[in-house]
Amino acid sequence: MNLALKYRPSRLEEMVGQKHIVSSEAAFRILLEKGALPHSLLYGPPGCGKTTLARIVANESGRPFHEMNASTLKVDELRRIFKKYEESLVKPVIFIDEIHRLGKNQQEVLLPYMEEEKALILGASTQNPYYALSAAIRSRSHLFQLREIEYEEMWSFLQRVLEAENIGMEDGAGEYLIASSCGDLRAMLNLLESASSVSVPVKLSTLKELRPQAVRSGSAQKSAHYELASAMIKSVRGSDIDAGLYYMAALIEGGEPPEFIARRLAILAAEDIGNANPNALNLAASTIVIVEHIGYPEARIPLSQLLIYLASSPKSNSAYRAIDKARKAIASHGPKRVPPHLLNHSKEYLYPHDFGGYVKQLYKDDDEIYYEPSGIGFEKRLCEWVEKIKMRESSS
C-alpha cells in the first residue's frame, strides 16, 4: 500500500491547498481550461503538489506526459522526445523537476523547442528557478509559486485518508503527524503508512520513533515553531543570554533544523546589532555555512557560540531603520532625479580618491536624512571617522 501514490490527486478539484492556483478564478486554471497555458515554472516547498499539478495539466489537456529530472537529464533523450512528436498534432507536456539545476548547454538545447512551442515545458523547483535560468528561458515562461499546505488543510485531508483506510490513531498522534510533516503531504502519508504497519491504532510513540525531528523548519507543535523562534530572538535582542539559550535548546529539541536557527540569528545580527558590532554579521554568515555542513548534534555548538556573541554585543537598529525610511520616501514620492554629474561618463564627477578620500559634492537633490546613528559601539567610531574627513575637507 503506497498511500502517497494512492491518494495523489488526478484533477484540480482534488488538489489539497493551492487555492490561488486551482480555484475557478485563478489565472493558472483559466489559462489551462482555455488551452492557453504557456511554459510555466512551479516553485514551492517539498510535498506541496508541484509534480501532481504538472500531471494534472497533462491529464486535463489530453497531452502525453514526460517526467525528467534536471540533474540526470540527457540532451539526446530530450531530442528523441521532440522528434517523436514532430509530425503529431498533439504536443507533449515535458516536466523537468529541479529545473534550477539545468546547465547552460541544456538550457540552450531546450530554448528553440520552447520558442517554436514543440511542447509545453513545465519546470519545478523548491527554490525560485528564475535566479538559475537564462533570461531567454525566463522571458518565455510564467512563474507560479505554490505554498506550504496549511495545518487545517492537511488535517482535513488526513481525516479522509484515515476513514477510507480504516486507520485509528491515539490522542495526539494526528497532531504530531501533521506538525512534524511541515506542510509536506507526501511526508505525512509516508510516515502514516510506516506507522500503521507497526500498529493500529497508530501510536504517538511510534511516530516519534520513526520521525524524532520535523522534516523541515518547524518544531513538532503547530505554533511552537513561531513562538519559540520569536522568544529566542527577543531574548537575544534584550541581551539575556540564558533565556536565548533556553529557547534555542527548545527549538533544537523540537526538531528545528540548524540552518533555520542560524538564518534567524543572521537576520538579528543585521537588524538589531548592525554596525555597533559589524563582526556579528560575519560570525552569523560563517555559522550558516558551518551548520549546513556538519548538522546535528555538533551544530548545536556553533549555534550556541553565535547566540552568546550576539546577546553580548552592543545593539543598534540604525541600519534597519535607515533603509526602511529611504524605501518609505521612494514609495511616497517616487524616485528622485540622479544628479547629472553622477551619471556614467560625466566629466563633472569628482573622484574622491583624487582629493585624499573625500570631496564635497551633491549626491542627491534634497537634504532628507535617513541614517541616524546610535552612537553605540563601533558605530560611534564610524561616525567619528565620517565627521573627521568632512571637517578636514571643509577646513582645507
N, C-alpha and C positions, 0 to 999 in steps of 0.2 A: 504494500500500500504506500504509494507516494502521494502524500496529501498535497504537496505544493503543485504537482502536475495535475492531480485530480480536480483541484479547485481553482486552477488557473482560468480566469475569465476568457470567454471567446467573443463577447460582444461589449460594446461600450457601456451598455446598461449594467453590466456585471462588474465593472471596474470598482475597486474599493478606493474611495477618496478621489482626488484629482478632479473635483467638480469644475474647476476653472479650465479644464481641458475637454471633459466629456459631456458637460451639460448641453442642453439643446441650444443655449445662447452662446456657447463658447466658439470662438473663431476657428479653432482646430477642427471641431466637429462639423461645423458648417462647410468648411473647405473640403473635408473628407466626403461628406454627403453629396456635394456638388461635383465631385471628381476633380477638384481644383487644388488639392493639397500639393504644395511644392516640396522639393527636397527639404528635409527637416532634421534638426539636431535636438535630441531629447537629453536633458541632463537633470540629475537629481540623485538622492542617496540610494544605497542598495535596497532592493526589495520594494521599491515604490511603484513598480509597474512599467518600466521603460521597455523591456523586451515584450511584455504582454501587449502593450499598446501597439508596438510595431507589428506583431502578429495579427492583431485585430484590424489594423489598417489593411493588411494584405487580404484578410478574410472578407472584410466588408467591401473591398473594391474588386474582389474576384481575381486578384493577381497572384502569380506564383511567388513563393517566398523563399529567399535565400539568406541564411543567417551566417555571418562571418565574425571573426574577432580580429581587430586591427593588429594585435601583437603576433598573430600567426598567418595573417592574410598574405597570399602569394599573388603577385601581379598576373601570372599566367592563368591562375584559376579564375580571376576576375574577368580576364579577357574571354575565357571559354564561356562564361555565363552570358556575357553580352553577345557573343557570336551565336549562341544557341537561340537567342530571340531576335536575331537580325531581321528575319522575314516575317516575324509574328506581329499581329496587330495588338496582342496583349503584352504589355511591358511588365517585367517583374519588379517586385519590391526587394531591394537589396539592403539588408540590415547589417550595419557594422557596429559591433559592440566595442567599447573602449576606443572610440574613434579619435580621441585626442592622441592616441599612440601612432596614428598613421604617419609614416615617414614622408619626406619631401617627394621622393620618386613615386610612392603610392598615390599621393595626392595629385601629382601631375598626370598619372595614368587615368585616374578617376574623373578628372576635370572635363575632358571633351565629351564623355558619356553623359555627364550631368548637363553640360551645355546643350547637347542635342536631345536631351530627355529620352535616352535609350532605356532608362529605368527610373524608378522612384527610389532615391537614396535616402535612407533613414540612418542616422547615427545616434549612438547613446554613450553617455559617459557619466561618471559620478562627480566630475568636475566640469566647469564651464569649458566646452571644447573650443570656444571662439579664440582663446588665447593660444591654442596649439595649431590651429588650422590656418591655411593661407587666406589672404584677402579674397582671392578668386573663389575659393570654396565658400567662404562666409557670405559673399555677395549673392550667391545662388541658393542660399538656404535661409530658412526661418529657424529661430531658436525658441524652443518651448521648455520651460522649467517645470519639472514635476516636484511635488513637495513631499516631505516626510508625512506618512499617513498618521492621522490624529488618533489619540488613545481611544476615543469613543467609537471611531470608525473601525478600529481593529477589534474592539470589544464586541461590537455588533456582528462582525464577520466571524469571530471566534465562536460565538454562541450558535450561529448557523451550522458551523462545522461540527461542533460538539453534539448537537442534536442529530444531525444527519449520520454521524458515525457512532452514536450511542456511547459517547465517552463522558464519564463523570470526572469531576475534579474536586480536590479538597479545598476548604476555605483558604483563600489567599493565593492559591496556585495560579488561578487565571490572571490575577493582578500582576504577579511576578512574571508570568509567561509573556504578557504584553509589554510591560515596562522594560524588561531586560532585552526585548527584541528591538526597541528603539525605532519603531515605525517601519520595520522590515518584515513584511508579511511572510516572505519565504523563510526567514529565520524563525519566525513564530511557528509556522506549520512544521518545519523540520524538527524543532525541539519537541513539539506536541507529539509528533509521530514516534520519536525515540522514547519519550517518557511513557506514552501509553503502551509501548511494547514491554516496558518494565512492569507496570502495574496499572490497573484501572480499579477504582478511580485514580487519576494522576495525583501523585503526592508532591507537595511543595519541596520536600527534602530531595526528591528525585530530580526536580527541575534545577535546584541549586547545585546538585552534584554534577549534573550534565553541563550546566552553564553557571559557573560561580561568579562570572562577571558579565556585565552588559556587553552586547555586541558592538556598540559604538558609544560615543559620548552620551552619558546619561546614566545615573545610578538606577538601581533596580526598584525604584519607587516612582510613582507618577510625577510628583512635583519636587522630589528631594534634590534632583539634579540642579534645578534653578535656585532653590532655596540655599543649598549648601555652597554653591558657587558664589552666590551673592554675599553670603555671610563671610566667606573666606576673603573676598575682595575688600569688603568694608572693614574687616578686621585689619588687613594689611594697610589699607589707606589710613586707618586710625593708629598705626604703629603698635598694635597689640600682637606681638609675636606668638604667644602661646595660643591665643584664640585662632589666629590664622592657621597654625599647625594643626589644631584640633579639627577644624573644618576641612583642611586638606586631607587629613587622615580619614575622615568620614567619606570624602569623595573617593579616595583610593579603595577603601574597604567596600564601597558601594559599586565598584567595578568601573569607575571613571577612567578612561584611557589617559595615560600620562601626557599625550600630545594636547588634549583639551585643557588640562590644568596649566600646562606651560604657555599655551596661547593666551589664556585669560590673564596670566601674570604678566605676559609681554605687553598686553594692552594697558594694564595698570602702570607698567614701567613708563610708558609714554604719556599716558593721560594724567597720572597723579604724582609722578616724580619728575619727569621731563629733564630739563637742563639744571635742576637743582642737584642732580647726580646723573650725568649722561651715561656713565658706565652701567647703570641699571638696565638700560635697554640692550646694551651689548651682552651682558650676562644672560638676560632673558632670551635673546636670539641664540646664544650658544646652548642654552638649556633645551630649547626646542629641538635643535639638531641632535643633541646627545640622547634625549629620551626617546626620540624616534628610532635610534639605532640600538639602544640597549633594552628598552622595555622594562616591565616589572620582573622581579622585585627590586632590582638595583635602581630603577628610575626614581624611586621614592627619595633617594639621597640627594641628587642634584636638584630635585624639586624643593626639598626642604631647605637646601642651601640658598636657592633663589628666593624663596619666601622670606627667610630670615633677613637676607640682604635688603630686600625691598621694604620690609616693615621697618628696618633700622635706618633707612635712607631719609634725608630731608625731602619734603614734599612740595611740589609746585605743579599747579594745573594751568600755568600761563600759556604754554604752547597749545594745549587743548582749547582754551578759551579764545586764543588769538585766531586760530584757523576758523573756528565757528563764527566769530564776529565778522571776519572777512567774507565768509560764504554768505552770511545773512545780508551783508551790504550788497553783494552782487545779486542775490535773489530779489532784493527790494528795489534796486535801482538799475540793474543790468551792468554789464562790464563797461569800464571806462576806457577812453582812448589811450593807447600807448603813446607816450611822448615820442616825437619823430626821431630824436637822437638815439633812442634805444632800439630802433628797428635795424634789421640786418644791413650791413654795409654802409651805415651812416658815418660820415666823416666828422660829425659834430660830437660823437660819443667820446667821453673822456675815460681813458683806460686807467683804473685806479692804481695799477702797478707802476705806471709812469709817474705817479705822484706820491710814492712812498707807501702805498697800500690803501689810501683813502683820498677822495676828492669830492667836494660838494657839487652835486648836480641834481636836476629834477628826475625823479623816478616814477612819480605818479602825480596826476593833476589835482590832488587835494591834500589836505593836512590831516585826514582821518587817521587815528591811531588804533591799531588792532592789538598790538602786543603790549601788554602791561606787565613787566617782570615783577616777580615776587620779592626779589632781593634776598632769596634764601639759597644757601649752599653755593654750588659752583655757578648758579645763575647770577649771583651777585657779582662774581668775578668777570663773567662775560659782559655784564652791563658796564662795569668799570672800564673794561677794555674799549668798548664802543665809545663811551664818553671821552675817554682819553684820546683816541685817534681823531675824534671830531674837534676837540679842543685844540689839538696840535695843529690841525689844518686851519682853523679859524684864526689862530694867533700868528700864522706864518704870512 
